[in-house]
Amino acid sequence: MTASPIVSGLIDLFTAAQMAQVDAKAVEAGLSVEHLMARAGQAVAAAIMARWSPRPTLLLCGPGNNGGDGWVAASALAEAGWPVRIVSI
């Protein structure tokens, strides 16, 4: 099986548990979960727009905070003129 071009360059910076601790410390420092979600979603959208030209885009969003990041990313892509569909899973 060949590596996916989407995930072939990923480097694990934090485990899920470590990232939860980072998020908790950010909230303790006064950042809201909504602010963190907005920043993450905007970063995802920016990365997508930097790599690809506008095209139909499907985002699969779960019920947790990562899903919320996906909704923010979808909104940013749509605002930039991308045709976006979201599937809530």
N, C-alpha and C positions, 0 to 999 in steps of 0.2 A: 504494500500500500504506500502511495506517495504522500508526502506531507501536503496538507492544505496550504495554498498560498496565503490564506487569511491568518492562520495560526503558526506558520513556520517560524516567524521571527519573535514570538513571544518569550519573554523572560519572566519567571516568577520572582516578583519583588517581595510580596507578602503572602502568607497563607491567609485563608479565610478568617481564621481566628485573630491573626495579627491585624488584618484590615478592620475587623470589628473593633479592636482596641483603638486603632487610629481614629476611627469614626467617633467612638465614645469620647476620646480625649478632645476631639474637635468640638463636639457638642458641649463638653465641660468648659471649654474655652470661650463659649458664647456663640458658636456657629449653629444655625438651626439645621435640622435634617433636610428641610426643604432647600436650604441654601446649598448644602452638599450635593443634593440630588440635581439641582439646577446646574451646578458647575460640572458635575460628571456627565450629564446629558449633553451639555453644550460642547464638552471636550470630545465626546463620541461623535457628535455631528460634525465638528470641525475636522476630525481625523478622516471621516468618510468623505467629506467634501474636498479635502486635500488630495485624496487618493483617486477618486472617481469623478467622472462628470455626471451631471444630473441624469437619473434613470429611475424607472419604477423600483421602489425599495419597499421590502417587507420587513417589519420588525415584529418579533415574537416577544411579548412582554408578560412576565409572570406577575404575581400579586405582591411581591416584596419590593424592597428599595431598588434593587437592580432593575426590576420592571418599571419602576418610576423613572429611573434614569433613561430607560428606553422610550418612555412617553415624551420626556423632555427632548431627547434626540430627534424623535419623529416630528415634534412640533417645530424644532429649529430647521430641520430639512424641508418641511412643508413651507415654512416662511421664506426659505431660500428658493422656492419654486420647484422642489423635487416632488414627483408624484409618490406619495407615501401611503402604505396600508399598514395597519396594526392589527395583529391577532393577539387577543388577550388569552393567555393560557393558564 
